[in-house]
Amino acid sequence: MVEIGRYLTAVEADLARLLLGSHGIEAVILDGQMNNFYGGVALPVRLMVDDEDEAEARAILERDVA
């Protein structure tokens, strides 16, 4: 697995995950439950894909998310 994005909210990460899924790329969200304000610091939510899907996933996110 390789990280292809960090998001400020779990909702943003989930939208990106769903976009990738619509193109047949399986993605996983990590740290979604940790994304809250703990001591005033928001932890980023990470979006992960299989290594072999990295290039295509990055291209989709760059093209379709503006």
N, CA, C and O atoms as a MOPAC input file, in Angstrom:
PM7 MOZYME 1SCF
protein

 N      0.84900 1    -1.18400 1     0.00000 1
 C      0.00000 1     0.00000 1     0.00000 1
 C      0.89100 1     1.24200 1     0.00000 1
 O      1.96800 1     1.27900 1     0.59300 1
 N      0.38400 1     2.24300 1    -0.69100 1
 C      1.10900 1     3.50300 1    -0.77500 1
 C      0.12500 1     4.65400 1    -0.53100 1
 O     -1.02200 1     4.61600 1    -0.97600 1
 N      0.59800 1     5.66700 1     0.18000 1
 C     -0.24100 1     6.82600 1     0.46000 1
 C     -0.28900 1     7.71800 1    -0.77400 1
 O      0.74400 1     8.09000 1    -1.33200 1
 N     -1.51800 1     8.05600 1    -1.19200 1
 C     -1.64300 1     8.95200 1    -2.34900 1
 C     -2.29200 1    10.28300 1    -1.99000 1
 O     -2.43600 1    11.15400 1    -2.84800 1
 N     -2.68300 1    10.44500 1    -0.73900 1
 C     -3.26800 1    11.71800 1    -0.35100 1
 C     -3.47800 1    11.82600 1     1.13600 1
 O     -3.64500 1    10.83100 1     1.84100 1
 N     -3.46500 1    13.07000 1     1.59700 1
 C     -3.80400 1    13.39900 1     2.99200 1
 C     -4.89000 1    14.45200 1     2.93500 1
 O     -4.83100 1    15.38700 1     2.13600 1
 N     -5.87700 1    14.28700 1     3.78900 1
 C     -7.04800 1    15.16500 1     3.77700 1
 C     -7.31400 1    15.69400 1     5.17300 1
 O     -6.98500 1    15.05500 1     6.17200 1
 N     -7.91400 1    16.86900 1     5.22300 1
 C     -8.21800 1    17.48700 1     6.51000 1
 C     -9.40400 1    16.83600 1     7.19900 1
 O     -9.50500 1    16.86800 1     8.42500 1
 N    -10.31500 1    16.23700 1     6.40900 1
 C    -11.48300 1    15.58400 1     7.00500 1
 C    -11.67000 1    14.19400 1     6.41300 1
 O    -11.21000 1    13.90300 1     5.30800 1
 N    -12.35200 1    13.34700 1     7.16700 1
 C    -12.67000 1    12.00300 1     6.68700 1
 C    -13.63500 1    12.07100 1     5.50600 1
 O    -13.60700 1    11.19600 1     4.64100 1
 N    -14.47900 1    13.08500 1     5.45400 1
 C    -15.43100 1    13.24000 1     4.34800 1
 C    -14.68400 1    13.47200 1     3.03900 1
 O    -15.00000 1    12.84700 1     2.02600 1
 N    -13.69600 1    14.36600 1     3.05200 1
 C    -12.90400 1    14.61400 1     1.84000 1
 C    -12.19400 1    13.34100 1     1.38000 1
 O    -12.17500 1    13.03400 1     0.18800 1
 N    -11.61900 1    12.61300 1     2.31300 1
 C    -10.92600 1    11.37600 1     1.97400 1
 C    -11.89100 1    10.35600 1     1.39800 1
 O    -11.55200 1     9.64600 1     0.45100 1
 N    -13.09400 1    10.27400 1     1.96000 1
 C    -14.07800 1     9.31100 1     1.48200 1
 C    -14.56700 1     9.66400 1     0.08100 1
 O    -14.81100 1     8.76900 1    -0.72800 1
 N    -14.71000 1    10.94100 1    -0.21600 1
 C    -15.09600 1    11.34800 1    -1.57200 1
 C    -14.02800 1    10.93200 1    -2.57900 1
 O    -14.35300 1    10.45300 1    -3.66500 1
 N    -12.76800 1    11.11100 1    -2.22800 1
 C    -11.68200 1    10.68700 1    -3.11000 1
 C    -11.68000 1     9.16400 1    -3.25700 1
 O    -11.45300 1     8.65100 1    -4.35300 1
 N    -11.92900 1     8.44200 1    -2.16800 1
 C    -11.98900 1     6.98100 1    -2.21900 1
 C    -13.10600 1     6.52100 1    -3.14300 1
 O    -12.91900 1     5.59900 1    -3.93700 1
 N    -14.26200 1     7.15800 1    -3.04200 1
 C    -15.39800 1     6.80200 1    -3.89800 1
 C    -15.11000 1     7.11200 1    -5.36500 1
 O    -15.49700 1     6.34400 1    -6.24600 1
 N    -14.43800 1     8.22600 1    -5.63300 1
 C    -14.05600 1     8.56100 1    -7.00400 1
 C    -13.14300 1     7.48200 1    -7.58000 1
 O    -13.35100 1     7.02300 1    -8.70300 1
 N    -12.14900 1     7.08500 1    -6.82100 1
 C    -11.25100 1     6.03600 1    -7.29500 1
 C    -12.00800 1     4.73400 1    -7.50800 1
 O    -11.77200 1     4.02700 1    -8.48700 1
 N    -12.91700 1     4.41600 1    -6.59300 1
 C    -13.72600 1     3.19900 1    -6.73300 1
 C    -14.56000 1     3.20200 1    -7.99300 1
 O    -14.77700 1     2.15000 1    -8.59500 1
 N    -15.03400 1     4.37600 1    -8.40600 1
 C    -15.83200 1     4.46200 1    -9.63200 1
 C    -14.99100 1     4.17800 1   -10.87300 1
 O    -15.52800 1     3.91700 1   -11.95000 1
 N    -13.66200 1     4.23000 1   -10.71300 1
 C    -12.73600 1     3.91200 1   -11.79900 1
 C    -12.12000 1     2.52800 1   -11.61100 1
 O    -11.17800 1     2.16000 1   -12.31300 1
 N    -12.64800 1     1.77500 1   -10.67200 1
 C    -12.17400 1     0.40800 1   -10.45400 1
 C    -10.93000 1     0.27800 1    -9.60100 1
 O    -10.29500 1    -0.77700 1    -9.58400 1
 N    -10.57200 1     1.34300 1    -8.89000 1
 C     -9.39400 1     1.30300 1    -8.02500 1
 C     -9.84400 1     1.23100 1    -6.57700 1
 O    -10.56500 1     2.10000 1    -6.08800 1
 N     -9.40800 1     0.18700 1    -5.90700 1
 C     -9.75500 1     0.02100 1    -4.50000 1
 C     -8.82300 1     0.87800 1    -3.64500 1
 O     -7.60300 1     0.82800 1    -3.80000 1
 N     -9.40300 1     1.65200 1    -2.75400 1
 C     -8.63000 1     2.52200 1    -1.87100 1
 C     -9.09000 1     2.32300 1    -0.43700 1
 O    -10.22600 1     1.92500 1    -0.17900 1
 N     -8.18400 1     2.60900 1     0.49200 1
 C     -8.44800 1     2.43400 1     1.91600 1
 C     -8.14100 1     3.74200 1     2.63800 1
 O     -7.16600 1     4.42500 1     2.32400 1
 N     -8.97400 1     4.07500 1     3.59400 1
 C     -8.75600 1     5.26600 1     4.41300 1
 C     -8.14000 1     4.84000 1     5.74000 1
 O     -8.63900 1     3.94100 1     6.41700 1
 N     -7.05100 1     5.50100 1     6.09200 1
 C     -6.41200 1     5.26500 1     7.38700 1
 C     -6.50600 1     6.52500 1     8.23500 1
 O     -6.47000 1     7.64300 1     7.72100 1
 N     -6.62500 1     6.32600 1     9.51000 1
 C     -6.65900 1     7.41600 1    10.49600 1
 C     -7.95500 1     8.22100 1    10.46300 1
 O     -8.00100 1     9.32800 1    11.00000 1
 N     -9.00500 1     7.69100 1     9.84500 1
 C    -10.27900 1     8.39800 1     9.78400 1
 C    -10.87500 1     8.64600 1    11.15200 1
 O    -11.51000 1     9.67600 1    11.37600 1
 N    -10.67900 1     7.71800 1    12.06400 1
 C    -11.21900 1     7.86700 1    13.41600 1
 C    -10.35400 1     8.78200 1    14.27500 1
 O    -10.79600 1     9.27600 1    15.31200 1
 N     -9.12200 1     9.00100 1    13.83700 1
 C     -8.20200 1     9.85200 1    14.59100 1
 C     -8.33900 1    11.31300 1    14.18500 1
 O     -7.71100 1    12.18900 1    14.77900 1
 N     -9.15300 1    11.57200 1    13.18100 1
 C     -9.28100 1    12.92400 1    12.64200 1
 C    -10.25600 1    13.73200 1    13.49100 1
 O    -11.41500 1    13.93100 1    13.12900 1
 N     -9.75800 1    14.17700 1    14.60600 1
 C    -10.52100 1    15.08300 1    15.45400 1
 C     -9.52600 1    16.03100 1    16.10700 1
 O     -8.31400 1    15.86900 1    15.96600 1
 N    -10.02300 1    16.97000 1    16.78600 1
 C     -9.12700 1    17.92200 1    17.42600 1
 C     -8.73900 1    17.39600 1    18.80100 1
 O     -9.53900 1    17.39300 1    19.73600 1
 N     -7.50800 1    16.95800 1    18.89700 1
 C     -6.96400 1    16.46600 1    20.15300 1
 C     -5.91000 1    17.47600 1    20.59500 1
 O     -4.81700 1    17.53800 1    20.03100 1
 N     -6.23900 1    18.23600 1    21.57000 1
 C     -5.31500 1    19.26200 1    22.02300 1
 C     -5.12600 1    20.37600 1    21.00700 1
 O     -4.08800 1    21.03800 1    20.99100 1
 N     -6.14000 1    20.58700 1    20.14900 1
 C     -6.06900 1    21.65100 1    19.16200 1
 C     -5.39300 1    21.26900 1    17.86000 1
 O     -5.21200 1    22.12000 1    16.99000 1
 N     -5.01100 1    19.99500 1    17.70500 1
 C     -4.32500 1    19.55100 1    16.49600 1
 C     -5.19500 1    18.53400 1    15.77200 1
 O     -5.58300 1    17.51900 1    16.35100 1
 N     -5.50000 1    18.80300 1    14.51200 1
 C     -6.26600 1    17.85800 1    13.69900 1
 C     -5.28300 1    16.93800 1    12.98100 1
 O     -4.36100 1    17.40600 1    12.31300 1
 N     -5.48100 1    15.64300 1    13.11800 1
 C     -4.62100 1    14.67700 1    12.43700 1
 C     -5.15900 1    14.42200 1    11.03300 1
 O     -6.36900 1    14.28500 1    10.85400 1
 N     -4.28200 1    14.35700 1    10.03800 1
 C     -4.75200 1    14.14100 1     8.66800 1
 C     -5.27400 1    12.71800 1     8.46400 1
 O     -4.87100 1    11.77800 1     9.14900 1
 N     -6.17500 1    12.59700 1     7.50900 1
 C     -6.71500 1    11.30500 1     7.10100 1
 C     -5.94200 1    10.89900 1     5.85300 1
 O     -5.80700 1    11.68800 1     4.91800 1
 N     -5.43300 1     9.66300 1     5.83800 1
 C     -4.60900 1     9.20700 1     4.72400 1
 C     -5.40300 1     8.29500 1     3.79300 1
 O     -6.18300 1     7.45500 1     4.24300 1
 N     -5.19200 1     8.47100 1     2.49300 1
 C     -5.82000 1     7.63400 1     1.47800 1
 C     -4.73400 1     6.74600 1     0.87300 1
 O     -3.69800 1     7.23100 1     0.42000 1
 N     -4.98900 1     5.44400 1     0.87400 1
 C     -3.99200 1     4.47000 1     0.44100 1
 C     -4.53800 1     3.63100 1    -0.71000 1
 O     -5.73100 1     3.33300 1    -0.76600 1
 N     -3.64000 1     3.25300 1    -1.63400 1
 C     -3.98300 1     2.33200 1    -2.71900 1
 C     -2.85700 1     1.31200 1    -2.85000 1
 O     -1.77300 1     1.49800 1    -2.29900 1
 N     -3.12500 1     0.22800 1    -3.58800 1
 C     -2.07800 1    -0.74400 1    -3.88600 1
 C     -0.99300 1    -0.08500 1    -4.71700 1
 O     -1.26300 1     0.82300 1    -5.50300 1
 N      0.22200 1    -0.54200 1    -4.54100 1
 C      1.36200 1     0.03200 1    -5.25400 1
 C      1.14000 1     0.09100 1    -6.76200 1
 O      1.47300 1     1.08700 1    -7.40400 1
 N      0.58200 1    -0.97000 1    -7.32100 1
 C      0.41800 1    -1.03300 1    -8.77300 1
 C     -0.65000 1    -0.06700 1    -9.29700 1
 O     -0.70200 1     0.19700 1   -10.49800 1
 N     -1.49700 1     0.46100 1    -8.41900 1
 C     -2.54200 1     1.41200 1    -8.81700 1
 C     -2.13800 1     2.86900 1    -8.58900 1
 O     -2.90100 1     3.78000 1    -8.90900 1
 N     -0.96300 1     3.09000 1    -8.04600 1
 C     -0.56900 1     4.44700 1    -7.63800 1
 C     -0.61400 1     5.45800 1    -8.78000 1
 O     -1.24400 1     6.50600 1    -8.64100 1
 N      0.02700 1     5.17300 1    -9.88300 1
 C      0.11100 1     6.15400 1   -10.97900 1
 C     -1.27500 1     6.50300 1   -11.51300 1
 O     -1.58500 1     7.67600 1   -11.71800 1
 N     -2.10400 1     5.49100 1   -11.73800 1
 C     -3.44500 1     5.73500 1   -12.26400 1
 C     -4.29500 1     6.50800 1   -11.25600 1
 O     -5.03500 1     7.41900 1   -11.62800 1
 N     -4.18600 1     6.13900 1    -9.98200 1
 C     -4.96800 1     6.81800 1    -8.94100 1
 C     -4.56800 1     8.28600 1    -8.83400 1
 O     -5.43200 1     9.15500 1    -8.71900 1
 N     -3.27600 1     8.56700 1    -8.86900 1
 C     -2.82300 1     9.96100 1    -8.80600 1
 C     -3.33600 1    10.74700 1   -10.00700 1
 O     -3.75800 1    11.89500 1    -9.86400 1
 N     -3.30300 1    10.13500 1   -11.19000 1
 C     -3.78300 1    10.81300 1   -12.39600 1
 C     -5.26500 1    11.12800 1   -12.29100 1
 O     -5.69600 1    12.21400 1   -12.67700 1
 N     -6.04900 1    10.19400 1   -11.77400 1
 C     -7.49600 1    10.40500 1   -11.60900 1
 C     -7.75400 1    11.54200 1   -10.64100 1
 O     -8.56900 1    12.42300 1   -10.91600 1
 N     -7.06700 1    11.52700 1    -9.51200 1
 C     -7.28800 1    12.57300 1    -8.50900 1
 C     -6.85100 1    13.93500 1    -9.02000 1
 O     -7.51400 1    14.93600 1    -8.74700 1
 N     -5.75800 1    13.99300 1    -9.75100 1
 C     -5.29100 1    15.27500 1   -10.29600 1
 C     -6.25400 1    15.80000 1   -11.36500 1
 O     -6.48700 1    17.00500 1   -11.45900 1
 N     -6.80200 1    14.90100 1   -12.15800 1
 C     -7.69200 1    15.29500 1   -13.24300 1
 C     -9.08600 1    15.65300 1   -12.74700 1
 O     -9.66300 1    16.64400 1   -13.19400 1
 N     -9.63000 1    14.86500 1   -11.83500 1
 C    -11.03700 1    14.99100 1   -11.45200 1
 C    -11.29000 1    15.76900 1   -10.17500 1
 O    -12.44200 1    16.06600 1    -9.86000 1
 N    -10.26700 1    16.10300 1    -9.44300 1
 C    -10.43100 1    16.85400 1    -8.19600 1
 C     -9.70500 1    18.18300 1    -8.35500 1
 O     -8.47600 1    18.23900 1    -8.41100 1
 N    -10.48200 1    19.23000 1    -8.42600 1
 C     -9.84100 1    20.54900 1    -8.60500 1
 C    -10.35800 1    21.53800 1    -7.58500 1
 O     -9.93600 1    22.69500 1    -7.57900 1

